[in-house]
Amino acid sequence: IINYYMEFSQRKDFISAVMTYKESKRSDFLLKNALPTHVINTLKSKYQPGVARVDRSLAEAFNSATILFADVVSFTTLSARVQPSQLVSLLNRMFICFDSLAEDCGVEKIKTIGDCYMGA
């Protein structure tokens, strides 16, 4: 009976570890889609569980910054006139071009919302 409970406990611990690993991977995926890599690395290095840190500030100061907002003029009108697949294809091609230009110019893509592209 003792062996049964030990094995049961080990299986339970294993299942818990697998679930934690999967949730960690899911969390990493969501973070990578929402934040720049350097911010994720800073968060992970400053907020380790069980590690006391005096400096927990994530604020950064910049003397100057440029923010890019690109928006399709008359997008609502256009979306009413073309097939959804054509609209998605158009946005995809446009954002691929923006991504390429952003990379060439050292611009960090922040996010896309509908037909709006934001970078800094």
C-alpha positions as CSV (number, residue, x, y, z in Angstrom):
1,I,0.0,0.0,0.0
2,I,2.9,2.4,0.7
3,N,4.3,1.7,-2.7
4,Y,0.9,2.5,-4.3
5,Y,0.7,5.9,-2.5
6,M,4.4,6.7,-3.4
7,E,3.7,5.9,-7.1
8,F,0.5,7.8,-7.1
9,S,2.3,10.8,-5.6
10,Q,5.1,10.6,-8.2
11,R,2.5,10.4,-11.0
12,K,0.7,13.4,-9.6
13,D,3.9,15.4,-9.4
14,F,4.8,14.4,-12.9
15,I,1.5,15.5,-14.3
16,S,1.8,18.8,-12.4
17,A,5.3,19.4,-13.8
18,V,4.1,18.7,-17.4
19,M,1.1,21.1,-16.9
20,T,3.4,23.8,-15.5
21,Y,5.8,23.3,-18.5
22,K,3.0,23.6,-21.0
23,E,1.6,26.7,-19.3
24,S,5.1,28.3,-19.2
25,K,5.4,27.7,-23.0
26,R,2.0,29.2,-23.6
27,S,2.9,32.2,-21.4
28,D,6.1,32.7,-23.4
29,F,4.2,32.5,-26.7
30,L,1.7,35.2,-25.5
31,L,4.5,37.4,-24.2
32,K,6.4,37.2,-27.5
33,N,3.3,38.3,-29.3
34,A,2.7,41.3,-27.1
35,L,6.1,42.6,-26.0
36,P,9.5,43.3,-27.5
37,T,12.2,40.7,-26.7
38,H,14.3,43.0,-24.6
39,V,11.3,43.8,-22.4
40,I,10.6,40.1,-21.9
41,N,14.2,39.4,-21.0
42,T,14.2,42.3,-18.5
43,L,10.9,41.0,-16.9
44,K,12.3,37.5,-16.6
45,S,15.6,38.7,-15.1
46,K,14.1,41.1,-12.6
47,Y,11.1,39.0,-11.5
48,Q,12.5,35.6,-10.6
49,P,10.3,33.7,-8.1
50,G,11.8,33.6,-4.6
51,V,14.5,36.2,-5.4
52,A,14.3,39.4,-3.5
53,R,15.1,42.5,-5.6
54,V,15.4,46.0,-4.4
55,D,15.3,47.6,-7.8
56,R,12.1,46.4,-9.5
57,S,11.7,49.5,-11.8
58,L,11.1,48.8,-15.5
59,A,10.8,52.5,-16.5
60,E,13.2,53.7,-19.1
61,A,13.9,57.3,-20.1
62,F,14.7,58.5,-23.6
63,N,15.7,62.0,-24.6
64,S,13.7,61.6,-27.8
65,A,11.5,59.0,-29.5
66,T,9.6,58.6,-32.7
67,I,6.4,56.8,-32.9
68,L,5.0,55.5,-36.3
69,F,1.3,55.1,-36.9
70,A,0.3,53.9,-40.3
71,D,-3.4,53.6,-41.1
72,V,-5.2,52.8,-44.4
73,V,-7.3,55.7,-45.5
74,S,-11.0,54.7,-46.2
75,F,-10.4,51.2,-44.9
76,T,-14.0,50.8,-43.8
77,T,-15.2,51.7,-47.3
78,L,-12.7,49.4,-48.9
79,S,-13.6,46.5,-46.6
80,A,-17.3,46.8,-47.7
81,R,-16.3,46.5,-51.4
82,V,-13.9,43.6,-51.5
83,Q,-14.1,40.0,-50.4
84,P,-12.8,39.2,-46.9
85,S,-10.0,37.0,-48.3
86,Q,-8.9,39.8,-50.6
87,L,-8.8,42.2,-47.7
88,V,-6.8,39.9,-45.5
89,S,-4.4,39.3,-48.3
90,L,-4.0,43.0,-48.9
91,L,-3.3,43.7,-45.2
92,N,-0.9,40.8,-45.0
93,R,1.1,42.0,-48.0
94,M,1.1,45.6,-46.6
95,F,2.2,44.5,-43.1
96,I,5.0,42.3,-44.6
97,C,6.3,45.3,-46.4
98,F,6.0,47.4,-43.2
99,D,7.9,44.7,-41.2
100,S,10.7,44.6,-43.8
101,L,11.0,48.4,-43.8
102,A,10.9,48.5,-40.0
103,E,13.7,46.0,-39.8
104,D,15.8,47.8,-42.4
105,C,15.4,51.1,-40.5
106,G,15.8,49.8,-37.0
107,V,12.2,50.4,-36.0
108,E,10.6,48.1,-33.4
109,K,7.2,46.9,-34.5
110,I,4.9,47.5,-31.5
111,K,1.6,46.0,-32.8
112,T,-1.0,45.9,-35.5
113,I,-4.6,46.6,-34.8
114,G,-7.0,46.0,-37.7
115,D,-5.5,48.1,-40.5
116,C,-3.3,50.2,-38.2
117,Y,0.5,49.5,-37.8
118,M,2.4,50.9,-34.9
119,G,6.2,51.1,-34.5
120,A,8.8,53.0,-32.5
